[in-house]
Amino acid sequence: MALNYNLQQIENFDNLYVEEKDGMFTLNRVAHTIIFHCMSVGISEITEKNWEQFYDRVSMWEKVKGTQFLDSETRQPIFTSKEDVKSMIGLKTNASLSSKSEFLKRLSNGFNI
């Protein structure tokens, strides 16, 4: 199933795009990362009520599985911040929902504990 998303309920959603050299617009790194994190953390939308839970799951995921981006100069990982997640309140996707226990099971997949 393809991941679909809606950004229109995000405050200042037009600031989520950056202009490329060819005049085309693409999503910025933060928006792109958080949209795809919806699948890994099992939360399909970010709201005023759940943005901290979303951040907590992303933070755990990035610490265990790694980040999606590295700084182009230092090659250091770029972690998703609380401010990044909070700025995406209003995001809606069709990602599958996971309970806390399902998320933790997915997070620990591959570990022999």
Backbone as JSON, one array per atom type, in Angstrom:
{
  "sequence": "MALNYNLQQIENFDNLYVEEKDGMFTLNRVAHTIIFHCMSVGISEITEKNWEQFYDRVSMWEKVKGTQFLDSETRQPIFTSKEDVKSMIGLKTNASLSSKSEFLKRLSNGFNI",
  "N": [[0.85, -1.18, 0.0], [0.58, 2.19, -0.82], [2.0, 5.08, 0.74], [0.03, 7.66, 1.74], [-0.46, 11.14, 2.29], [-1.57, 14.14, 3.99], [-1.08, 17.51, 4.16], [-2.39, 19.86, 4.59], [-3.65, 20.76, 6.93], [-1.66, 21.58, 8.55], [-0.14, 24.21, 10.23], [1.03, 26.94, 8.4], [1.74, 25.31, 6.19], [2.75, 25.66, 3.63], [5.36, 26.36, 3.97], [6.74, 24.05, 4.14], [7.99, 23.23, 1.93], [10.8, 23.24, -0.29], [12.6, 25.02, -2.77], [14.01, 23.58, -5.59], [16.98, 23.46, -7.7], [16.1, 23.33, -10.35], [13.74, 24.69, -10.36], [11.61, 23.26, -9.43], [9.57, 22.16, -6.67], [10.14, 20.56, -3.56], [9.48, 18.5, -0.68], [10.7, 19.6, 2.49], [13.5, 18.39, 4.49], [12.7, 17.8, 7.17], [9.85, 17.54, 7.07], [9.61, 15.45, 5.2], [10.97, 13.36, 6.57], [9.38, 13.05, 8.92], [6.87, 12.37, 7.88], [7.43, 9.8, 6.82], [8.2, 8.54, 9.15], [5.78, 8.07, 10.36], [4.92, 5.56, 9.53], [6.87, 3.85, 10.67], [6.6, 4.31, 13.43], [3.95, 3.81, 13.91], [1.81, 5.61, 14.13], [-0.69, 7.51, 12.74], [-1.36, 10.18, 12.43], [-0.56, 13.53, 13.48], [-1.35, 15.26, 16.31], [-2.52, 17.84, 18.61], [-2.86, 16.45, 20.95], [-1.33, 14.09, 20.73], [1.3, 14.6, 19.9], [3.58, 14.55, 21.54], [3.78, 11.87, 22.3], [4.2, 10.8, 19.77], [6.7, 11.97, 19.21], [8.24, 10.75, 21.27], [8.21, 8.06, 20.44], [9.5, 8.29, 17.93], [11.98, 9.24, 18.78], [12.93, 7.04, 20.28], [13.0, 5.16, 18.19], [14.92, 6.28, 16.42], [17.19, 6.2, 18.05], [17.59, 3.48, 18.39], [17.38, 2.26, 15.81], [18.58, 4.07, 14.12], [19.1, 7.21, 12.35], [17.47, 8.92, 9.6], [18.9, 10.74, 8.15], [22.1, 12.28, 7.54], [24.38, 14.82, 8.51], [25.62, 16.76, 5.9], [28.23, 17.72, 5.85], [29.63, 17.04, 8.28], [28.92, 14.41, 8.6], [27.52, 13.47, 10.72], [24.76, 12.05, 12.55], [21.44, 13.31, 12.03], [19.1, 14.05, 14.25], [15.57, 13.83, 14.87], [13.82, 16.5, 16.27], [11.9, 17.67, 19.16], [10.68, 20.06, 18.48], [10.59, 19.81, 15.72], [8.66, 17.77, 15.38], [6.44, 18.93, 16.67], [5.98, 21.07, 14.97], [4.7, 19.85, 12.92], [2.1, 19.32, 13.58], [-1.12, 18.46, 12.68], [-0.63, 16.96, 10.47], [-1.74, 14.29, 8.47], [-1.9, 10.87, 7.69], [-2.09, 7.72, 5.92], [-0.94, 5.7, 7.33], [-0.5, 2.57, 9.03], [-1.91, 1.88, 12.24], [-0.35, 1.32, 15.4], [-0.31, -0.3, 18.51], [1.17, 0.53, 21.7], [2.61, -1.7, 22.62], [2.83, -3.21, 20.25], [4.39, -1.45, 18.75], [6.76, -1.44, 20.31], [7.51, -4.1, 20.02], [8.05, -4.19, 17.25], [10.15, -2.38, 17.22], [12.09, -3.77, 18.63], [12.59, -5.88, 16.96], [14.69, -8.25, 15.58], [16.52, -8.32, 17.6], [18.05, -10.53, 19.86], [16.73, -11.19, 22.58]],
  "CA": [[0.0, 0.0, 0.0], [1.32, 3.44, -0.9], [1.78, 6.01, 1.85], [-0.6, 8.92, 1.36], [-0.42, 12.11, 3.37], [-2.23, 15.42, 3.8], [-0.37, 18.53, 4.93], [-3.15, 21.1, 4.55], [-4.05, 21.21, 8.27], [-0.46, 22.03, 9.26], [0.01, 25.67, 10.19], [2.09, 27.37, 7.47], [2.18, 24.13, 5.46], [3.48, 26.02, 2.43], [6.78, 26.48, 4.33], [7.31, 22.71, 4.18], [8.6, 22.95, 0.63], [12.0, 23.99, -0.69], [12.74, 25.08, -4.23], [15.22, 22.95, -6.12], [17.68, 24.23, -8.74], [15.34, 23.31, -11.6], [12.48, 25.4, -10.17], [10.61, 22.36, -8.84], [9.5, 22.21, -5.21], [10.1, 19.27, -2.87], [9.32, 18.61, 0.77], [11.96, 19.76, 3.22], [13.99, 17.2, 5.18], [11.91, 17.53, 8.36], [8.53, 17.04, 6.66], [9.82, 14.13, 4.57], [11.32, 12.4, 7.62], [8.26, 12.8, 9.83], [5.85, 11.63, 7.14], [7.8, 8.39, 6.75], [8.22, 8.01, 10.52], [4.42, 7.63, 10.71], [4.86, 4.12, 9.32], [7.72, 3.11, 11.6], [6.13, 4.44, 14.81], [2.58, 3.33, 14.03], [0.86, 6.69, 14.43], [-1.04, 8.0, 11.41], [-1.52, 11.63, 12.37], [0.02, 14.26, 14.6], [-2.34, 16.18, 16.87], [-2.13, 18.51, 19.86], [-2.91, 15.46, 22.03], [-0.4, 12.97, 20.63], [2.59, 14.92, 19.32], [4.66, 14.14, 22.43], [3.9, 10.42, 22.16], [4.83, 10.6, 18.47], [8.12, 12.31, 19.38], [8.88, 9.72, 22.09], [8.43, 6.88, 19.6], [10.53, 8.63, 16.94], [13.25, 9.32, 19.49], [13.36, 5.66, 20.53], [13.3, 4.53, 16.9], [16.18, 6.79, 15.9], [18.28, 5.74, 18.91], [17.8, 2.04, 18.19], [17.51, 1.89, 14.4], [19.36, 5.07, 13.39], [18.38, 8.32, 11.75], [17.35, 8.85, 8.15], [19.76, 11.73, 7.51], [23.38, 12.66, 8.11], [24.85, 16.15, 8.12], [26.41, 16.58, 4.68], [29.63, 18.07, 6.08], [30.23, 16.31, 9.4], [28.46, 13.02, 8.51], [26.9, 13.13, 11.99], [23.32, 11.85, 12.39], [20.52, 14.41, 12.33], [17.96, 13.49, 14.97], [14.33, 14.59, 14.85], [13.64, 17.21, 17.53], [10.53, 17.91, 19.59], [10.18, 21.18, 17.69], [10.27, 19.28, 14.39], [7.38, 17.06, 15.45], [5.38, 19.89, 17.02], [5.69, 21.89, 13.79], [3.93, 19.04, 11.97], [0.74, 19.08, 14.07], [-2.08, 18.59, 11.58], [-0.3, 15.95, 9.46], [-2.57, 13.08, 8.44], [-1.44, 9.87, 6.74], [-2.82, 6.45, 5.95], [-0.07, 4.7, 7.97], [-1.18, 1.66, 9.94], [-1.77, 2.21, 13.65], [0.24, 0.29, 16.25], [-0.38, -0.06, 19.95], [2.5, 0.7, 22.3], [3.29, -3.0, 22.64], [3.17, -3.55, 18.86], [5.52, -0.61, 18.38], [7.96, -1.92, 21.0], [7.88, -5.37, 19.39], [8.66, -3.84, 15.98], [11.41, -1.71, 17.53], [13.06, -4.76, 19.09], [12.73, -6.92, 15.96], [16.09, -8.49, 15.21], [17.34, -8.5, 18.79], [17.89, -11.81, 20.54], [16.63, -10.96, 24.02]],
  "C": [[0.9, 1.24, 0.0], [1.0, 4.32, 0.32], [1.21, 7.3, 1.29], [-0.56, 9.86, 2.55], [-1.12, 13.39, 2.96], [-1.57, 16.42, 4.73], [-1.2, 19.78, 5.16], [-3.58, 21.62, 5.92], [-2.86, 21.67, 9.11], [-0.36, 23.54, 9.11], [1.22, 26.01, 9.32], [2.63, 26.2, 6.64], [2.96, 24.47, 4.19], [4.97, 26.21, 2.7], [7.47, 25.12, 4.39], [8.04, 22.35, 2.89], [9.83, 23.8, 0.41], [12.1, 23.93, -2.21], [14.07, 24.48, -4.63], [15.81, 23.82, -7.22], [16.87, 24.34, -10.03], [13.99, 24.01, -11.48], [11.37, 24.55, -9.6], [10.68, 22.49, -7.32], [9.43, 20.79, -4.66], [9.9, 19.53, -1.38], [10.68, 18.8, 1.43], [12.28, 18.48, 3.99], [13.11, 16.82, 6.36], [10.56, 16.92, 7.99], [8.65, 15.63, 6.08], [10.08, 13.06, 5.63], [10.11, 12.04, 8.47], [7.14, 12.05, 9.13], [6.18, 10.14, 7.12], [7.94, 7.75, 8.14], [6.83, 7.53, 10.93], [4.3, 6.12, 10.56], [5.67, 3.37, 10.37], [7.21, 3.2, 13.04], [4.67, 4.03, 15.0], [1.58, 4.36, 14.49], [0.58, 7.4, 13.12], [-1.23, 9.5, 11.3], [-0.89, 12.26, 13.61], [-0.98, 15.32, 15.04], [-1.76, 16.87, 18.11], [-2.03, 17.49, 21.0], [-1.79, 14.42, 21.95], [1.0, 13.32, 20.15], [3.75, 14.51, 20.21], [4.87, 12.63, 22.39], [4.58, 10.08, 20.83], [6.33, 10.86, 18.58], [8.85, 11.22, 20.17], [9.17, 8.47, 21.26], [9.51, 7.13, 18.56], [11.9, 8.64, 17.61], [13.79, 7.92, 19.79], [13.8, 4.99, 19.24], [14.68, 4.97, 16.39], [17.38, 6.34, 16.75], [18.61, 4.28, 18.67], [18.14, 1.71, 16.74], [18.36, 2.86, 13.58], [18.47, 6.13, 12.77], [18.33, 8.14, 10.24], [18.34, 9.77, 7.44], [21.05, 11.94, 8.29], [23.7, 14.07, 7.66], [25.81, 15.98, 6.95], [27.9, 16.89, 4.89], [30.28, 17.18, 7.14], [29.92, 14.82, 9.37], [27.89, 12.53, 9.85], [25.4, 12.95, 11.78], [22.53, 13.1, 12.76], [19.28, 13.79, 12.97], [16.76, 14.42, 14.86], [14.12, 15.22, 16.23], [12.15, 17.3, 17.9], [9.9, 19.02, 18.76], [9.8, 20.74, 16.27], [8.9, 18.62, 14.39], [6.25, 18.03, 15.73], [5.01, 20.74, 15.82], [4.85, 21.15, 12.75], [2.54, 18.68, 12.49], [-0.24, 19.41, 12.96], [-1.81, 17.6, 10.46], [-1.24, 14.76, 9.59], [-2.02, 12.16, 7.36], [-2.35, 8.65, 6.8], [-1.96, 5.33, 6.55], [-0.9, 3.83, 8.91], [-0.9, 2.04, 11.38], [-1.18, 1.02, 14.41], [0.06, 0.68, 17.7], [1.05, 0.11, 20.46], [3.27, -0.61, 22.27], [3.67, -3.46, 21.24], [4.37, -2.74, 18.39], [6.8, -1.13, 19.02], [8.44, -3.25, 20.43], [8.58, -5.1, 18.07], [10.04, -3.22, 16.2], [12.49, -2.74, 17.91], [13.28, -5.9, 18.09], [14.2, -7.04, 15.53], [17.01, -8.66, 16.4], [17.03, -9.86, 19.4], [17.9, -11.58, 22.05], [15.69, -11.94, 24.67]]
}
